[in-house]
């Protein structure tokens, strides 16, 4: 009989931008943190297999924690000779954020070398349906709540903290790391969006996930600028250097 949205606060777009400027929101992990988090001597201390495997899958795919937690064995396919994960919502308990979230992700060779497909084969032989048997998907919280909490607890044991005063680190940080790795590799924005499951034209892909472009990455832009011809450059130079200012 009560108001189901009581206590929730709607933040306007302008306020969201201000919060990002002030350092609120998810942070990607820096290199030192990643090395510590995925050091085998540390990762073995993570309490459950779904946290250990889930965190590794998140590191190599950038998939949302719910997308990883709800993976079914049928979601692992070989397409054109490439082992892939299909993100979808076809079984009870599976959900996707939007239509763009349904996508096919090629498996990184490291995931195969780490034995992910061997785990899939073993569980199939045992008659299981899910990659993480026994992981609750239909609770009151989000699909990936148990995995997210477990990963956050693991980070806490390692002392991994946000670098900004109002920043946040957790499983979702891996989405930023992967987005920025794709950016560094020069993957076009359209393909990055498709891989990450972002809607075409979705502004948050740039404002929330990308980092500022590095000088080397802007080199091609600079080469293009060199071909522009501006008039009276001598006069401009005189103005800029007038009086040594």
N, C-alpha and C positions, 0 to 999 in steps of 0.2 A: 504493500500500500504506500510505500515511501517513494521518494524521487530517486530513480536509479542513477541519475547523474549528479546528485547532490555532492558538493565539495569539489567537483571538477572545475578547472579553470581553463577558459579558452584564451589562447595567446594569439594576438593579431600578428600578421606578417611583419609589420614594422618592429614589434616587440621581439619577435624571433631573431630578426637581423641584429637588433641591439644586443641580445643575449649572446649571439655568436661572437660579436665584436668584443664583448666583455669576457670571453673565455668560457662560456657555458657550453655544454654539449660533449659529444664523444670525441676522444683523441685517438689517433693511431698510436701504436706502440713504437717507441724508438728502437734502434737496432740493438742496443744493449739489453733492453727489456725482452725483446724477442729471443735473443740468444739465451737468456736466463730461463724464460718460460719453456722453451723447447729443448733445453739441455736434457738429454735422457736421464741424467742423474736426478733432475728435479721432476720431470714429467712422470716418472715412475711413482712418485709420491702422491699423485692425484688419486683420489679415493676410488673412483669408478672407471670402468671401461668406457662408458659413454662420455665422460669428461675427457679422457685421454684421446680416444679416437675422434670425438666430436671436435675437439680443439684443433687437431691436425687437419681434419677435413675443412674446417673453417679457414685455417691458415692458407690452404692451397686453392680454395674455391671462392672465398668471400661470401659464401651463402649465409643467409640469416640463420640465427640459432634455431628457430622453429623449423626451417627447411631442412636443417641437418638432423634434428632430433626425430623428425617424422619420416625419415627415409625408410622405404620398404625395400625388400630384396628385389622386387620386380622393377624398381626404379633404376637398377643397374643394367645397362644395355651395351651391346657392342654395335656401333653404327659406323658403317663404312670402314670397318677394321679398327675403329678407335673405341676403347672402353669409355663409357660416359655415365653420368648421373642425370636422370630426368627429374626435374623439380616439377611436381604437379600435385593436384588434390583430387585423387580418384578413390581413395579408400577412406573408411570411417576414421576420423581423427586427424586426417590431413587437411591443411589449409594453406592458401597462398594469399599474399597481400593484395595482388591485383592480377589482371590478365597478363601483364608483362612479366610477372614473376614466374609464370610457367615457361620453362626453358630447358635446354639441353646443355650440360656442362661436360666438356671433355676432361677426363681424369689426367691430372699431372702424373708424369712417369714416377715421381717420388712416391706418390700414394700407392701406385702399383708395387713399387719396390718395397714399400713398408708392409705390404701384405693385405691391403684392403680387399682386393678381389678374392684372396684366399679366405678371408673372413666371410665374405659373401657366399662363397662356395660351401664352406663348412656349415654355415647356418641353414642354407638351403637343404643340404643333406640331412640336417637334423629336423627338418620339417618346420622351421621357423618362418615367419612372415616379415619380420622387421629387422633392420640392421641392429637396433638396440632393444632386444626382447625385454619386456618387463618395464620399460620406461613409460611412465604414464603420460598420455597425450590428451586426455579428455578432462583434465581438471579445470577448476574455475579460473586459474591463471592461464597464461599463454602456453602454446604447445611446447615451446622450448624452455619453460620455466625451470625445470629441474636441471637441465644442462647448463643454463645460464647461471643459476645459483652456484652450481658445483664449480664452474669455471671461475667465478668471482671469488669463491672461497680459496681456490687454488692460488689465485693471484695474491690474495691477502697473505697466505702463508709465505709467499716469496717476497713480500714487501713491495710489490709493484703498485705504484700510485700514480695518479695524474700529475702532469707537470704544471698545469695551470691551477689556479686557486679554485675555480668553479668547474674544472674539467671532470670527465668521467672516463674510466677505462673498464673494459669488460669484453665479452665475446663480440659485441658489435664493433669494437675497435678494429677487428680483423677485416671488416668490410672496407674501412678506410685504407688499411694497409694494402689490400689487394687492388682497390681502385687506383691508388697512387702508384703501385708497381706497374699496372697496365699503362698508366699515364707516362711513367718514365720510359717504358718500352716503346712508346710511340703508337700505341693502339688507338685508332680513331675513336672519337667520342661515341659514334653510333654503335660501334661494336662493344665498347665498354658498357654502354647502357644495356645492351642485349645480354651480355655476360652477367652483369650484376642484377638484372631483373628490374631495372629502372624504367619508368614510363618514358616514351619518346617525348622530348621537350620538357621533361621534369626538371625544374630549376634546382632542386636540392642536390642533383648529381654534381653540379658545379659548386654550389655554395656550401654544402655540408661535407662532401667527400673529397673533392680535389684539393691539392695544395697549390700555392703559387708556382708558376712555371719557373724552372731554373734557367740560368743564363745560357747554358749549352743547348737546352731544348728550344730556346728562342732563336737559335742561330739561323735557322731557315727563314724565320721572319725577318731577321736582320739582313740576310742576303737579298730578300725581296725589296727591302727599303733602300738598299744601295742603288737599285735601278731607277728610283724616283729622281726626277730632276726639278730642283727648286730654283726659282729665279733670284738674282741679286744676292748670292750667298756672301759676296764680299761685303756688301752693305750690312747684312745681318751680323756678320762676324765683327764689324766695327762697332756696332751697337752693343753687342754682348761684352766686348772688351773695353768699352769706353771707360776711361778713368781707372782702369785696373779693377773694376768691380765684377 
